[in-house]
Amino acid sequence: MSIGSRTLPVVCECSNYFIVNKPYGMFSQPGDLGQKYAHYPVKAKPPVVLDELRRQYGKGRVDAGEWRTVHRLDACVTGGMLLVKNKNAAIQFSKNLRAGGNKGFKMTRRYVAIVGEGEIGTKYRSDTGVIQCLGMTTRYRRFDEKCYVLELISGGKHQIRRHLAQGVGQPILNDEKFQGSLVPGTNPAQIALHSACIKTTVGFQKRSHLIPMVYNNDGKLWDPKYVDREGNFNLELQRMLLNDWTDIVF
């Protein structure tokens, strides 16, 4: 799937939200564009997720003006984003993101990252644990020496990228901003971090959404031992993404 086509696949649509599969190079919110694009004509600016959702799926939809973004992914990160369809859902998901626990509509976000060489910090040599540094908290499970599954507990700017690079000591592949190794033959605008699973609880309704890694899935940035040609993570990684993590206490 090419970023040039500006496609934005919808993984799920239910009464309160969409789950979309964000390409790299697409911004989560207009404010993320920053001063770099301030003077660009509208047609030359990079696409924004909510704008693309409305453009591609909002025609004839009377509720499209109510759709909102409640969390972000960096432009270089691919994968699942939840966008709400009404004001109440925006309030309830935002409440959970701020307060956690059982406040509002619960949302759990898990990511898969591929990392390069590095000296792992003493605190993070266990295969499961909690990264607590830089004022942020992330739970993790290590699949192998190159692959991590991570769950956001707090929400901070570049949180997983910073935690792996500055906390654990293993930067994500292609993440040049945090000294990650560049993979030859790949697009440096895409790093090896994918929002791979979003779990929600709305009232008594619990849903788990796996989001395939379909962008530049040619075996270079994402090793085929982790992701098949359709973008599906291997069964052990899927279990890590879907299983309960209550054994990892923070």
Buried (B, 14 or more C-beta within 10 A) or exposed (E): BEBEEBBBBEBBEBEBBBBBBBBBBBBBEEEBBEEEBEEEEEEEBBBBBBBBBBBBBBEEEEEBEBBBBBBBBBBBBBBBBBBBBBEEBBBBBBBBBEEBEEEBBBBBBBBBBBBBEBEBBEEBEEEEBBBBBBEBBBBBBBBEEBBBBBBBBBBBEBBBBBBBBBBBBBBBBBBEBBEBBEBEEBBEEBBBBBBBBBBBBBEEEEEEBBBBBBBBBEEBBBEEEBBEEEBBBBEEBBEBBEEEBEEBEE
